[in-house]
Amino acid sequence: MESIRQLYKIGHGPSSSHTMGPQAAATKFAERTAGRAARYTVTLYGALAATGRGHLTDQAILSVLTPVAPAEIEWKPETVLPFHTNGMTFHAFDDKGEEFDTWTVYSVGGGDIVEEGQQRTSGPSIYPLTKIKDIQAECESTGISYWEYVDRCEGPEIWDYLAEVWKVMRAAVERGIEAEGVLPGGLGVRRKAVSYYVHAAGFNASLKSRGLVYAYALAVSEENASGGLIVTAPTCGSCGIVPAVLYHLQNSKGFSERRILRALATAGLFGNVVKFNASVSGAEVGCQGEVGVACAMAAAAASQLFGGTPAQIEYSAEMGLEHHLGLTCDPVCGLVQIPCIERNAYAAARALDANLYAAFSDGRHSVDFDRIVEVMKQTGHDIPSLYKETALGGLAAIK
C-alpha cells in the first residue's frame, strides 16, 4: 500500500478522474514525444468520453499538448475498454504524418493513471499491513494510535506534506465562503456556501453548528466545481467532506494544528485501505467510492480528535461507508455539481453523526470496515454503467 501522499493530491478541480488524471497522462505523453511530434490525437472512451466535456477533460489534455503540437480530441463514449471505463489513447504523428507513438492509459480515480495490467498504484509500497483489522490489532497490541502507525510507515517528512494539505484545504474553505455567483457549466447553479454561512449565525448553537458544517462543505465543493485549487480526499468530487469536518472542529473546539494533522493522517489511512482493496473511482464503483469513502475518512478523523479508541475510530469509519453503500454516480450533464455538491454537505454531517454514535459504544459491532470495503467493491461492479458517471441514467436522465 502506497503513501497517503497519493491519496491527498493537491490540484485543480473539478474531477480527479476526468481532469487531474487525463492531465497527468497528457503530461507524460508530451514529455516522451516532445521534439518529434507534429500533431496529436487523443481518443477518449467510456465514461471519460460520456462526461468529459462537463468535467473539462478536453481542456485539461489540450492545455498540455497544444503548446507542444496541434492536438484534437476524439470522443467514443459507446466504446468501453475492458480494463477500466476511463480509458484514453494518445497518438503522436511526425512531420510526415506518420504515427510514431501510441499509448493507452486509464484514469482510475483520485488522479491516478495506470496502463492495462498494472497495479493501481503510482508509488512504492510502504505499508506492510493493508487491512484495517490488522492495523487495528497492531495498534491495540502496541498501544499506538492509527496516526502513529502512519508515522512509522511514512516517516517524519509526512507531517510537512500534511501541513501543506491542510493549508490548501483551509484556503479552499475560506475562499468558498466568500465567493458568490453562478458556477460554470451552463446549469445555472448558484453558489450557496455564503448563504448557509450567514444564515447559520441566526440559529441556536446546535443548528448553527450543523449549518456551518454545511457551509464549509459547500464552500470547498463549489471551489472544486469552479476549477479552484483543492485536495483530493479521496477525490475531487468528494473533496469538501474532510475539510468541512476538520475546519469546523478546529474552529469550534480549538483543536491545535498538530492534532488536526494527526486526524488527517488517520483519515488518509482509512481512505488508503479502500483505495488499495477496492476503488475510489466513481466511474468504477459509483459515488459510494467517493462520497462514501470521504464520509468514512471524516468520521475516523473526528473520532481521532475526540479521543476515540482504535475500535471506536474503526466503527465510525465503518458506519460512514456502510450507510453510503449503493450510492450511484449520476451527475446532471456530467458536471460535478448536481447532486455532488449537496452530497458533500450531507455526508460531512453524517460523518459527525457516525463519530457521535460510535462514541456512545465500546467500538464492538457486527460487520467490520474491511468487510464493508469488500461489499462496496462488489456492489460497485454490480451497479449498471448507466449509474456510474456516464450521465445517462438516474438524476442525469431528468430533463
C-alpha positions as CSV (number, residue, x, y, z in Angstrom):
1,M,0.0,0.0,0.0
2,E,1.5,3.3,-1.1
3,S,1.9,6.6,0.7
4,I,-1.1,8.7,1.6
5,R,0.6,11.4,-0.5
6,Q,-1.0,9.6,-3.4
7,L,-4.4,9.9,-1.8
8,Y,-4.2,13.5,-0.8
9,K,-3.3,15.2,-4.2
10,I,-3.2,19.0,-4.4
11,G,-4.6,20.2,-7.7
12,H,-7.4,22.0,-9.6
13,G,-11.0,20.6,-10.0
14,P,-13.5,19.7,-11.0
15,S,-12.7,16.0,-11.3
16,S,-9.7,13.8,-10.2
17,S,-10.6,11.1,-12.7
18,H,-11.7,13.3,-15.5
19,T,-9.4,16.3,-15.1
20,M,-6.4,15.6,-13.0
21,G,-5.8,12.0,-14.3
22,P,-6.0,12.9,-18.0
23,Q,-3.9,16.0,-17.5
24,A,-1.2,13.9,-15.8
25,A,-1.4,11.4,-18.7
26,A,-1.1,14.1,-21.3
27,T,2.0,15.5,-19.4
28,K,3.7,12.1,-19.5
29,F,3.0,11.6,-23.2
30,A,4.1,15.1,-24.1
31,E,7.4,14.6,-22.3
32,R,8.2,11.4,-24.1
33,T,7.2,12.7,-27.6
34,A,8.4,16.3,-27.4
35,G,10.8,17.3,-30.2
36,R,9.3,14.7,-32.6
37,A,5.6,15.3,-32.5
38,A,4.0,17.5,-35.2
39,R,0.4,16.5,-34.3
40,Y,-1.5,14.7,-31.6
41,T,-4.9,13.0,-31.4
42,V,-6.4,11.7,-28.2
43,T,-9.3,9.2,-28.2
44,L,-11.5,9.2,-25.0
45,Y,-13.6,6.1,-24.2
46,G,-16.5,5.1,-22.0
47,A,-17.3,7.3,-19.0
48,L,-14.3,9.5,-19.7
49,A,-15.9,10.4,-23.1
50,A,-19.5,10.4,-21.9
51,T,-19.0,13.2,-19.3
52,G,-15.6,14.5,-20.3
53,R,-16.9,17.8,-21.7
54,G,-18.6,18.7,-18.4
55,H,-15.5,17.7,-16.5
56,L,-13.2,19.8,-18.7
57,T,-11.3,16.7,-19.8
58,D,-10.6,18.0,-23.2
59,Q,-9.3,21.3,-21.8
60,A,-7.1,19.6,-19.3
61,I,-5.5,17.5,-22.1
62,L,-5.2,20.2,-24.7
63,S,-3.7,22.7,-22.2
64,V,-0.7,20.3,-22.0
65,L,-0.4,19.0,-25.6
66,T,-1.2,22.1,-27.7
67,P,1.9,24.1,-26.6
68,V,3.9,21.1,-28.0
69,A,1.9,20.5,-31.2
70,P,-1.6,20.8,-32.5
71,A,-4.0,18.3,-30.9
72,E,-7.6,17.2,-31.3
73,I,-9.9,15.0,-29.2
74,E,-12.0,12.1,-30.4
75,W,-15.0,11.1,-28.3
76,K,-16.1,7.4,-28.2
77,P,-18.5,7.1,-25.2
78,E,-20.1,4.0,-26.6
79,T,-16.7,2.1,-26.6
80,V,-15.7,0.8,-23.1
81,L,-12.3,-0.7,-22.9
82,P,-12.2,-3.9,-20.7
83,F,-9.7,-2.8,-18.1
84,H,-11.5,0.4,-16.9
85,T,-14.2,2.6,-18.2
86,N,-12.0,5.7,-18.1
87,G,-9.7,4.8,-21.0
88,M,-7.8,7.1,-23.3
89,T,-5.4,6.5,-26.2
90,F,-2.8,9.1,-27.2
91,H,-1.4,9.2,-30.7
92,A,1.7,11.1,-31.9
93,F,2.5,11.9,-35.5
94,D,5.7,13.2,-37.0
95,D,6.0,16.0,-39.6
96,K,5.4,13.4,-42.4
97,G,2.1,12.4,-40.9
98,E,3.4,9.0,-39.7
99,E,2.3,7.8,-36.3
100,F,5.4,7.1,-34.3
101,D,4.0,6.6,-30.8
102,T,0.7,5.4,-29.3
103,W,-0.2,4.9,-25.6
104,T,-3.4,3.6,-24.0
105,V,-3.8,4.5,-20.3
106,Y,-6.6,4.6,-17.8
107,S,-7.6,7.2,-15.2
108,V,-8.6,5.0,-12.3
109,G,-9.7,7.6,-9.7
110,G,-8.1,10.0,-7.3
111,G,-5.9,11.4,-10.1
112,D,-4.1,8.1,-10.6
113,I,-3.3,6.7,-14.1
114,V,-2.2,3.2,-15.0
115,E,-1.6,1.1,-18.0
116,E,-3.6,-2.1,-18.6
117,G,-2.4,-4.9,-16.3
118,Q,-0.5,-2.6,-14.0
119,Q,-1.3,-2.5,-10.3
120,R,-3.3,0.6,-9.5
121,T,-0.6,2.3,-7.5
122,S,1.7,5.2,-8.5
123,G,4.3,4.9,-5.8
124,P,6.3,2.4,-3.8
125,S,4.5,0.2,-1.2
126,I,5.4,1.4,2.2
127,Y,2.6,-0.1,4.4
128,P,3.1,-3.7,5.3
129,L,-0.5,-4.1,6.5
130,T,-3.3,-3.4,4.1
131,K,-6.5,-4.3,6.1
132,I,-7.9,-2.2,8.9
133,K,-8.4,-5.2,11.1
134,D,-4.7,-6.0,11.0
135,I,-3.7,-2.4,11.6
136,Q,-6.2,-2.1,14.5
137,A,-4.8,-5.3,16.0
138,E,-1.3,-3.8,15.7
139,C,-2.4,-0.6,17.4
140,E,-4.2,-2.4,20.2
141,S,-1.3,-4.7,20.9
142,T,1.4,-2.0,20.9
143,G,-0.6,0.9,22.4
144,I,-0.2,3.2,19.4
145,S,-2.9,5.1,17.5
146,Y,-3.6,5.0,13.8
147,W,-1.8,8.2,13.2
148,E,1.3,6.8,14.9
149,Y,1.1,3.8,12.6
150,V,1.1,6.3,9.7
151,D,4.2,8.0,11.2
152,R,6.0,4.7,11.5
153,C,5.4,3.8,7.8
154,E,5.7,7.2,6.2
155,G,8.5,8.8,8.3
156,P,8.5,12.3,9.8
157,E,8.5,14.0,6.5
158,I,4.8,13.2,6.0
159,W,3.9,15.9,8.5
160,D,5.3,18.7,6.3
161,Y,3.2,17.3,3.4
162,L,0.1,17.1,5.6
163,A,0.7,20.6,6.8
164,E,0.6,21.8,3.1
165,V,-2.5,19.7,2.5
166,W,-4.3,21.3,5.5
167,K,-3.2,24.8,4.3
168,V,-4.8,24.2,0.9
169,M,-7.9,22.7,2.5
170,R,-8.4,25.7,4.8
171,A,-7.8,28.1,2.0
172,A,-10.5,26.4,-0.1
173,V,-13.0,26.7,2.7
174,E,-12.2,30.4,3.3
175,R,-12.3,31.3,-0.4
176,G,-15.5,29.4,-0.9
177,I,-17.5,31.0,1.9
178,E,-16.6,34.4,0.5
179,A,-17.3,33.7,-3.2
180,E,-20.7,34.4,-4.9
181,G,-22.2,34.0,-8.3
182,V,-23.0,31.2,-10.7
183,L,-20.9,28.1,-11.2
184,P,-19.5,27.5,-14.7
185,G,-21.0,24.7,-16.9
186,G,-24.4,26.0,-18.0
187,L,-26.7,24.6,-15.3
188,G,-27.1,27.9,-13.7
189,V,-26.2,26.6,-10.2
190,R,-25.6,29.5,-7.8
191,R,-23.0,29.2,-5.0
192,K,-24.7,28.6,-1.7
193,A,-21.9,28.4,0.8
194,V,-22.0,32.1,1.7
195,S,-25.8,32.0,2.2
196,Y,-25.5,29.0,4.5
197,Y,-22.6,30.6,6.4
198,V,-24.6,33.8,7.0
199,H,-27.9,32.1,7.9
200,A,-26.2,29.7,10.4
201,A,-25.5,32.7,12.7
202,G,-29.2,33.2,13.3
203,F,-29.8,29.8,14.8
204,N,-29.3,28.3,18.2
205,A,-25.9,26.6,19.0
206,S,-26.9,23.1,17.7
207,L,-28.4,24.2,14.5
208,K,-25.7,26.8,13.9
209,S,-23.1,24.1,14.3
210,R,-24.8,22.0,11.6
211,G,-25.3,25.0,9.3
212,L,-21.6,25.9,9.5
213,V,-20.6,22.3,8.6
214,Y,-22.9,22.5,5.6
215,A,-21.4,25.9,4.6
216,Y,-17.8,24.7,4.8
217,A,-18.5,21.5,2.7
218,L,-20.4,23.6,0.1
219,A,-17.6,26.1,0.0
220,V,-14.9,23.6,-0.9
221,S,-17.2,21.7,-3.3
222,E,-18.1,24.9,-5.1
223,E,-14.4,25.8,-5.4
224,N,-13.8,22.4,-6.9
225,A,-16.7,22.9,-9.4
226,S,-15.2,26.2,-10.5
227,G,-11.8,24.7,-11.1
228,G,-10.3,26.0,-7.9
229,L,-7.3,24.6,-6.0
230,I,-8.4,21.7,-3.7
231,V,-7.1,18.5,-2.3
232,T,-8.5,15.1,-3.3
233,A,-9.9,13.5,-0.2
234,P,-10.1,10.9,-1.7
235,T,-11.3,12.5,-5.0
236,C,-12.2,16.0,-6.3
237,G,-15.9,15.1,-6.3
238,S,-15.8,14.4,-2.6
239,C,-13.2,17.0,-1.6
240,G,-15.4,19.0,0.7
241,I,-16.2,16.5,3.3
242,V,-13.0,16.0,5.2
243,P,-12.0,19.7,5.2
244,A,-15.5,20.7,6.4
245,V,-15.4,18.4,9.4
246,L,-11.9,19.3,10.4
247,Y,-12.3,23.1,9.8
248,H,-15.4,23.1,11.9
249,L,-13.9,21.1,14.7
250,Q,-10.8,23.2,14.8
251,N,-12.8,26.5,14.9
252,S,-15.5,25.3,17.3
253,K,-13.4,23.1,19.7
254,G,-10.0,24.8,19.5
255,F,-8.0,21.7,18.3
256,S,-4.4,22.5,17.6
257,E,-3.0,22.2,14.1
258,R,-0.8,19.3,15.3
259,R,-4.0,17.4,16.3
260,I,-5.7,18.3,13.0
261,L,-2.7,16.8,11.1
262,R,-2.9,13.6,13.1
263,A,-6.6,13.4,12.3
264,L,-5.7,13.9,8.6
265,A,-3.2,11.0,8.9
266,T,-5.9,8.7,10.4
267,A,-8.4,9.7,7.7
268,G,-5.8,9.1,5.0
269,L,-5.0,5.7,6.3
270,F,-8.7,4.6,6.1
271,G,-9.0,6.1,2.6
272,N,-5.8,4.4,1.5
273,V,-7.1,1.0,2.6
274,V,-10.2,1.4,0.5
275,K,-8.2,2.6,-2.5
276,F,-5.9,-0.3,-2.3
277,N,-8.5,-3.0,-1.7
278,A,-11.4,-1.6,-3.8
279,S,-11.6,1.7,-5.6
280,V,-12.3,5.4,-5.1
281,S,-13.4,5.9,-8.8
282,G,-17.0,7.0,-9.2
283,A,-16.8,5.7,-12.8
284,E,-15.9,2.2,-11.5
285,V,-17.9,1.8,-8.3
286,G,-20.3,4.7,-8.1
287,C,-20.4,7.6,-5.7
288,Q,-20.1,5.2,-2.7
289,G,-16.4,5.1,-3.6
290,E,-16.1,8.9,-3.5
291,V,-18.6,10.5,-1.1
292,G,-19.0,7.2,0.9
293,V,-15.2,6.9,1.4
294,A,-14.8,10.6,2.2
295,C,-17.5,10.2,4.9
296,A,-15.7,7.3,6.4
297,M,-12.4,9.2,6.4
298,A,-14.0,12.3,8.0
299,A,-15.7,10.1,10.6
300,A,-12.4,8.4,11.5
301,A,-10.7,11.9,11.7
302,A,-13.4,13.2,14.1
303,S,-13.3,10.2,16.3
304,Q,-9.5,10.5,16.4
305,L,-9.8,14.2,17.6
306,F,-12.3,13.3,20.3
307,G,-10.1,10.6,21.7
308,G,-11.7,7.5,20.3
309,T,-10.2,4.2,20.8
310,P,-8.9,2.3,17.8
311,A,-12.2,0.2,17.9
312,Q,-14.3,3.3,18.1
313,I,-12.4,5.0,15.2
314,E,-12.9,1.9,13.1
315,Y,-16.6,1.8,14.0
316,S,-17.0,5.5,13.0
317,A,-15.4,4.9,9.6
318,E,-17.4,1.7,9.1
319,M,-20.7,3.5,9.6
320,G,-19.6,6.3,7.3
321,L,-19.0,3.9,4.4
322,E,-21.7,1.3,5.2
323,H,-24.6,3.8,5.0
324,H,-23.5,5.0,1.6
325,L,-23.4,1.6,0.1
326,G,-25.1,1.5,-3.4
327,L,-24.8,5.3,-3.9
328,T,-24.8,5.9,-7.6
329,C,-22.8,8.4,-9.6
330,D,-25.2,10.1,-11.9
331,P,-24.2,13.8,-12.3
332,V,-26.5,16.0,-14.3
333,C,-24.9,16.9,-17.6
334,G,-21.7,15.2,-16.3
335,L,-20.9,18.2,-14.1
336,V,-19.6,17.9,-10.6
337,Q,-22.5,20.0,-9.3
338,I,-25.9,18.2,-9.1
339,P,-26.1,16.1,-6.9
340,C,-22.3,16.1,-6.0
341,I,-22.2,19.4,-4.1
342,E,-25.1,18.8,-1.8
343,R,-23.9,15.3,-1.2
344,N,-20.7,16.7,0.3
345,A,-22.6,18.8,2.8
346,Y,-24.9,16.0,3.8
347,A,-22.0,13.5,4.1
348,A,-20.0,15.9,6.3
349,A,-22.9,16.0,8.8
350,R,-23.2,12.2,8.6
351,A,-19.5,11.8,9.4
352,L,-20.1,13.8,12.7
353,D,-23.1,11.7,13.4
354,A,-21.1,8.5,12.9
355,N,-18.5,9.7,15.3
356,L,-21.1,10.5,17.9
357,Y,-22.8,7.2,17.5
358,A,-19.5,5.3,17.9
359,A,-18.5,7.4,20.9
360,F,-21.6,6.0,22.8
361,S,-20.4,2.5,22.1
362,D,-17.4,0.4,23.2
363,G,-16.5,0.0,19.5
364,R,-17.7,-3.6,19.1
365,H,-20.1,-4.2,16.2
366,S,-21.1,-7.0,13.8
367,V,-19.6,-6.1,10.4
368,D,-16.0,-4.7,10.3
369,F,-14.7,-2.0,8.0
370,D,-12.8,-4.4,5.7
371,R,-15.9,-6.4,5.0
372,I,-17.8,-3.2,4.1
373,V,-15.0,-2.4,1.7
374,E,-15.4,-5.8,0.0
375,V,-19.2,-5.3,-0.2
376,M,-18.7,-1.8,-1.6
377,K,-16.4,-3.1,-4.4
378,Q,-18.8,-5.9,-5.3
379,T,-21.8,-3.5,-5.2
380,G,-20.0,-1.1,-7.4
381,H,-19.3,-3.7,-10.0
382,D,-23.0,-4.8,-9.9
383,I,-24.3,-1.2,-10.4
384,P,-25.3,-0.8,-14.1
385,S,-23.0,1.5,-16.1
386,L,-25.9,4.0,-16.6
387,Y,-25.4,5.0,-13.0
388,K,-21.6,5.3,-12.9
389,E,-20.5,8.7,-14.2
390,T,-21.9,8.3,-17.7
391,A,-24.7,10.9,-17.2
392,L,-27.1,8.6,-18.9
393,G,-29.3,7.3,-16.0
394,G,-30.7,8.3,-12.7
395,L,-30.7,12.0,-11.9
396,A,-28.7,12.7,-15.0
397,A,-31.7,11.5,-17.1
398,I,-34.1,14.0,-15.6
399,K,-35.0,16.7,-18.1
